[in-house]
Amino acid sequence: MSIFKRGSVYWYHFLFNGEHIQKSTKQGNPRTARQIEAAYKTALAKGEVGITERKKIPGFKAAMADFLKWAAQDHQMASSTAERYRYSSFALLGFFGDKPLDKITPDEVERYKTSRAAEFKTVRGKDKKRLQTKQRLRPATVNRELACLRAMFNHAIKGEVPLRNPISKTAAKVLREDNEQTRVLSYDEQGKYMEKATPMLRDVATLMLETGMRPEEVYRIQAVNVYLIENYLFNPFGKTKAAKRRIKLTETAKSILTLRMKAAAERGAKDKDSGSFLFPCEVDATRPLPGIQSAHARACAKAKWLSFAPTIVAIPGLPARSKQESTL
């Protein structure tokens, strides 16, 4: 016990988790003063007097895993956001490894940004290995990864981990994005693209063209939302309020969905959890297809085109089949 007398009363002082604590007991009896000191130390240990033990700084891997788990739950109505975070995490984990979060400085973030900006895009080959292309990563890709990193740190800080976000608005500037391109396909180009596409990509692209749906809306089509007899499908949510809608089916779209519904029913007969999505993930049929970027890039390469983003730009007033001032 460490007490000392100042004037007519005793004070106590000691170190607690590296912090110097010094208070007056307001008592003139040394025995009572020691009892008060002991009681205060007990209260500190229990966290009853406002001073609690600092949380341990987690490693990058554990922090990212916790963040992705939270994002999957928090962004259920916008699953593309959680999926984007998941994709962005691959490069971040490869660079930062399991470094403690408090060791990641703004300079480290700048090195990551510079390193990634110098890398080239990759696509998945037939053997599912990643193949490097001759195209550099777009600034938007790097910026989405930086956004993931910022969100992960903010999530950790909200969990009361004692940190400063190294990628705050003043710490690391994002790259300038100059990758907006409009690619208008002719019907001849559309035909050549479909010839080179995989069956999965061909069905996704055709539904986009026939219905005006966004790529991620097609990926997550579920059997319960398809009404073949009534000739429409229901999209329950999306990026905007208007995304929740009924979509009329053309004969072409209906024929694709009919075959997909049959395949989903066959999967569901074997495993009821695998028959929900009409475009299931290759490695986990209980989840929707995460994307068609690799298959799309291969189709563009085989067609000897520069790659373009597979999306639809809807023009108000035009029917779905005419919505082709687009990239697909």
N, C-alpha and C positions, 0 to 999 in steps of 0.2 A: 504494500500500500504506500502511496506517495501523497502525504498531506503536509501542508506547511501553514504556519499561522501568519495572518496579515491583519494587523490591528488586534481586535478582540475575537475574531472568528477564524476558523480553519477553512483552508481551500484544499482541493485535491487536483492533481494533474497526472496524466498518463497518455500513452500512445494507443490508439485503436485503429487497426488497419492502416498504419502510417500517418494517421491524422492526430494532431495534438489536441487533447481535451483538457480544459482547465475551467473549473467552476467553484463558486463559493458554497460551502455547506450551511452557512449562516448559523453555525453552532460553535460554542466556545469549549465544548468538551471533545477531546481528541478521540475517545472511544466512539462517541456518536458520529463524529465526522467520518471515521473509517467505515462504519456501518452504512452511512449514506453513500460513500464512494463505491462500496461493494454492490449496493442495490442499483446504482446507476450503471455500473458495468454489466450487471445482469440484464437490465433493460435494454442496453445497447445491443447485446448479443441476441436478444429477442426481436430487435428492430422496433421497439415500442416508443422510442423517443426521436424518431425522424431521421436517424442515421442508419442506413442499411448497407449491407455488404454489396460492393460493386459486382455487377454481373461479369462473368468470365467472357472474354472476347472470343467469339467462335472463329473457326477456320473458314476459308472461302467455300469449300465444298459443302460443309454443314449449313452455312448461311444460305447458299444458293438453293439447296434442297428444301430448306424450310420455306424460302420465298416462293419457289415453284409450287409447293403444296398449297400454300395460301392462295396464290394466284389462280390455281385451278378451281378452288372453291369460290373465290371472290368474283371471278369473271365467267361464271357459268352461263350468263346470258350473252356473253361476247367471247366465246371460246377461242376465237382467232387471236385475241390479245394474249391469253395464256399460252397458246401454241407458239406465238411469236417470241414470247419470253423463253420458252423451252428451246427453240432453235437458237436464239441468241446466246443461251447459256453454254452451248458447246464450245464456241470459240473463247468465251470468257474463262471457262474452266481450264481449257488448254493452256491459256496464258498465265493465269494467276495461281493455278494449282490449288494447294490447300493453305495458302499464306494467310496468317491471321488478319482480320479485317483492319485492325489499327496499323498494320504495316503497309497498307495500300495507300500511297500518297498521290496527290495530284500529278506529280512527275511520273509515277508508275502508270497512271491513266493516260497521260500524254504519250508515253512509250507504246502502250497498247494501241492507241489510235493510229500512231504513225506506222506501226508494224502491220496492222490490219489493212490500212489503206494501200500498202504496197503489195498485198497478196492478190492472187488470181482466183476467179470463181472456179468451183468444182461441180461436176455433175456425177450422178451415179451411173456406172457402167452396167453391162449385162450381168457381170459377176457380182454386182452390188458393191463393188469397190469404188471409191471416189476418184474421179479422173480430173486432172487440172485442165482448164480451158485457157485460151489466149486472152480472155477478157478479165480486166481487173475488177475487183469488188466495187460495187457502186457506193458512193458516199452514203446513200440511204441505208445500206446494210450496216455500215459501221455505226451510223447514228442510232439505229434501232438497238444495236448491242450496247451502246453507251446509255441509252434510255433504260434498258434492262438493268444495267449496273447501278444507275441512279436509284431506280425503284427498289432494288434489292437492299441498298444501304438505307434508304428511307424506312423500309419495312423493319430492318434491324434496329434502327434508332427508335422507332415507335415501340419496339419491344423493350425499351429502356437499356439497350446496350450502349455504354458510354463511348460514342463515336462522333466524329465529324465526317460528313459526307464528302469524299474527295472529288466528287464530280458534281458539286453544287454549281449553280449557274455562273458563279464567278471563277470556278476552279478549272473547268475544262470546256472549251467551246466545241460545239459540234461542227462537222464538216459541212461545207456548202453543198446543197443538193441541186444538181442540174441534170436530172435524169427523167424529166417528164417527156414522153414521146407518144405520139399518136400514130398508130399503124393501121391503115385502112386496108382490109383484105378484099381482093376481088373474089368472085365465085370460083375462078380458076385456081387461085392460090389456096382458097379454102379446101378445094378438092384435093390438091396435092398434099396439104397439111394432114388431112384426114387419112390419106393413103399411108403416110409415114407414122401415124400415131398408133400407140398400143390400144387394145380394146377398151381398157379403162379410160385412157385419155380421150379416145374417140367418143365414148358415151358422155363424158363430162363436157367436152367441147360442144357436142351436138345439143345437149340440154341447155347449155348457156345460150347458144344461138337461137334455139327454138322458143325459149321461155324468157330470155333476158335476165336470168338469175346470175348472181355473183358466184364466183368459184366456190367460196366457202359455204354458200347456201346449198349448192349441189352436193358437196361432200357430205353434209349432214342430213340429207333427205332420209327420213325414217318411214318404214312401211305404214305406220299408223297415221301418217299425214298424207298418204296417197289415196285418192278416191277415183279409181279408174272408171267406175260406172257413171259417176257424176261428171267425169271428165275434167278434174282439176286436182292440184296438189296444194297443200297449205304450208306456207313458210311461217313458223311461229315467232321468229325473232330475227334480228339482224343489226346492222350498224346504225340504222335510223328507225324512227317510229314507223315510217312508211314501209319498212322492210317486212313487217307483219302483214301478210296478205294471202289471198287466194290467187293461184296462178292457173290460167286456162291452159289445157294441153292440146298441142297439135297432134296429128296422127303419128308423126315421127317420134315426138317426145313420149307419147303414150306407148308406142311399141317398145321403146327402150325400157321404160319403167315396168312394163309387163314382164319382160325377161328378168329384170333386176328383182322384181317382187318374187318371182318364182325361185330364183337363186337364194334369196334371203329366207324364204320359207323352208328350203331344203337345209340351209345352215341351222335354222331355228329348230328343226326337227331333231338335229343331233345335239345341239346346245342352245337352249332357249335364249341365252344372253347374246348369242352371235347372230341372231336374225333380225336385229333392230335396224341397222343401217344398210341402205342399198349400196353404198360405196364404202365398204369396211376397210380399215387399216390392214395392210398385208400381214403384219406381225401380231396384231391383236384385233380380232373381228368384233370385239365389244366396243371399239372406238371407231369414229369416222375416219375416213381417209384424211391424213394431215395435209396433203398437197400433191400437186402434179408437176412441180417445177422441173424435176429431173427428167421425167418423161417428155415434158414440153420442150425442154432444151435439146433433147436428142432428136425429137421430131423436126425441130427447126434446123438442126445440123444436117439431118438427112435430106431435108428439102433445100439445103444450101441457102438458108436465109440467115440474116442477123436475128438473134433472139428478140422476142417482144413479150411483154407481160400478158398472161392470159386473163383478160378481164373484159367487161362489157361497159360501154358508155351508152347509157340509155338516152334517147332523144324524145322528149315529151311530144305526144301526138302521133308517134309512129307505132305501128304494131310491133310485137316482139321480134318477128322475123326480120324486120327492117332495121333493128337496132345494131347497125354494123359500122357506124363511125366509131370504130373500136379497135382493140388490139387483137381481137379474135373474131 
